[in-house]
Every structure is written in C-alpha cells, then in structure tokens.
Amino acid sequence: MSEKIICHDINNKKEEVDSGKFRFRPSVYGILIEDNKILLSKQWDGYDFPGGGVEIHETLEKALVREFFEETGLRVEVLAPVYQKTSFFNPNYFEKYKGQYWNCPMMYSLVRKIGGELSVNNFDEGEKVYADLAEWVGLEKLKDIKIINEINPLDFIDNACRLLRYFDDGILTKNTINN
C-alpha cells in the first residue's frame, strides 16, 4: 500500500497524493546578498530565490550557476550551502506539467556575483510567462513579501549573512568549505 503525501501548488493549495505518483526533482537556489539587500526572482505575484531544477548530467554547483544566470543574467560563484528542505510540489501552473507531482529536495547556497548584468534575456519559454526581472530587496523587507514556495527565508537568512561576513573577512574560503 502506498503512503499518502500532502503536496502544494504555487498558491499553497494543498492536496493529498499517492506517493507512487511523485517524480524526484532536486533543485538548487542561490542566495546573493549585497549592501543589506538580497536578489530575488520576481515570479507570478511574489518572489523566489533564483534557481531551479538540476539536470541529470549536472553537479549541484553547475546547475546553480546555470539556473542563476538564466533567471538573473548574473554569473555567480557558489560559496557554501546554507539551508535545505524537501517540498512535495504540484507544478500544475503549466499544461505540460498537469498530472505531475514532484518530490523536490531544495538546496540553498550562498553565492557571490562575479559578472553580468540583470537581464531577462536568458529566460526559457516558461519563465517568459511567469517571471520578470530579478529585484534587489532590502533584508528588512523579507518578512513582508510573498515567497511563492513554502520556505521561510527568515529561517536561514541570518546564517547566510554570517557566512558572507566570514567569506568577506577571509575567515572562510571555498577551499575551507570543500575540504
């Protein structure tokens, strides 16, 4: 007998679904903080962190660099993992995904900008429908904006800021984290 799992859609509508219907879809997201602001992707009627699904041939880091560039136009370096959560998601917002259910391990990493300019030129066809130019949002406003997935950035933003200070002060390096 299959287990029943509660999943949600982009409007946080919940439904109970048989576990055998889920597809495994890991996803990665970048946390870019500069001058007490965080870069967020404008999507639907809210925001999300720049990122998305990991392709079968990609490492987590390569997927994050690719997704971040596609959604923002910025080139980034991945510094360190910050937060993870599993989301059981119904991607019913697109016809091609109707009837699919995703088990999404979501991994959030601190990133640093190394080039590029904000742009929508790299959106895929789907993103052209629901996304807009990424926006810098003051950290103090995070508690007041709608995040379109079920994470709460207040759960991990302090840790991300602390890690960023350690990198900026030279206390941590990518080699320190990777060894």
N, C-alpha and C positions, 0 to 999 in steps of 0.2 A: 504494500500500500504506500502511495506517495504522500509525502508531507505537504501540507498547505503553507504557503508563504504569503505574507502581506506585502504587496508592492504598491508603488505610487507612480503617478504621471507628473508632468510639469506643473500641473495645478494642484499637486499634492492630494489628488483624489486617490483614495486607497481601495484596493480590491484584493480578495483572497484568490490565489492562483496555485494550481497543482505544481509542485516542484519540478516535475518532469518537463515542463514547458519552457524552462529557463535556458538561455544561451549565456555562456561565460564571456564577458566583455570587460576586461580590465581597462581602466582609464587613468590618465595622468593629468595633473593640473599644476600650473606654475603660480608661485606667489612672488610677485615683483613689487618691492617696496622702495620708494624713493621720496625723500623730503616729507615724511609722515603721510604719504599717500600710497594707495595700492592700485594697481592697474587691474581693472575688471572688464570682462567682455559684456557688452550690452546685448541682452538676448530677451526676446519676447517683451514682457512688461517688467523685467527685472535684470539681474546681473548674475554672472557666474565667473569663475576663475578661468582664464584662458587654458584650454587643454581639450582632451578628448580621448578617443579610443586608441588602443595600442594594436597595431597590425601584427599579424603572426610572425613576420620576419624581423620585427624591430625589438631593440632593447627598450627598457623604460625610458632611459635618458634620450635616445634618439627620437622616440615617439613624442616626448615632451618638447624637445627643441622644434620638431616639425609642427606639431599642433600649435605651439605658441606663435610661431612665425605665421602660420596660416590665419590665425584669428586676430593677430595684432600687427603684423608687419615687422615685428622686432626680433632680432637674433638674441638668444639668451644662452647663458652658461648655467647648467644645473649645479647648485651648490650642495644641498643637503635635503634629505627627507624631513618633513615636518609633521605630517598627520596622515592617517589612513582611516577609511571607513568603508563598509560594504553597503551598497544601495541596491535594492531589488526594484527595478525600474520598468515601467511600461512606456515604450517610446511611440505611443500612438499618435504623436503630432504629425507624422508623415505617413502617407498612404503606403509607402514601401515597407514600413515597419509595423503596420497593423497586424495584430495577432502575435507579435513577438514580445518576449519578456526577457529582460537582461539581469543577470547577476553581475553587478559592477563593483569589483574592488576598486576604490578610488584612492589614488595616492597623490598627495600634495607635497610639492617640493619647493624650497626656496630657490629662486633663480636670480641672476644678475644680468642686466642688459649689457650686450657687447656690440650692438649696432642696430641699424634700421631706423625706420620712422613709422609712426602709427599709420595704418592703412587697412582698407577692406579689400585690396586687390587680390588677395590670396584665398578669399572665401571659396568653399566648394559650393555647389548648386544649392544644397540645403541651407547652408549658412546665409546665403544671399536672401533667403526667405525670412529668417527669424533673427538675424544678428545685425548689429550696427557697429560703428567704430568704437573700439575699446576706450574706456574713460578712466582717468585718474580720479579716485575717490578718497577723500580725507579719512584717515583711520578712525577718527572720532565719529564718522557718519555710518560706519559699518553696522551699528546696532539699529539703524533706522531704515536701511534699504532692504528690498526684497531680493534674496538669493534664490534662484529658481530650482536648486536641488535641496535635498533635505539636510545638508550640513549647516552648521552654525559657525561662521568664521571666528566668532569670539572664543570658540573652544581652542583655537590654535594660533591666533594672530600674535599674542604676546610672546609665545615661543619663537615664532618666525622673526619677530623684531629683535629678540635677544640673540638669536643665531646670527642675524645680519650684523649686529654690533660686533660679535666675536669675529666674523669674517673681516669687517671693516677695520678692526683693531689688530688684525693679524694673529689673533689667538687661535683661530681655526683656519685651515686651508682645505682645499679639495682633497689633498693627499692625506690630511689628518682624518677626514671623514671616511675616505675609501680604504684606509688601512686598518 
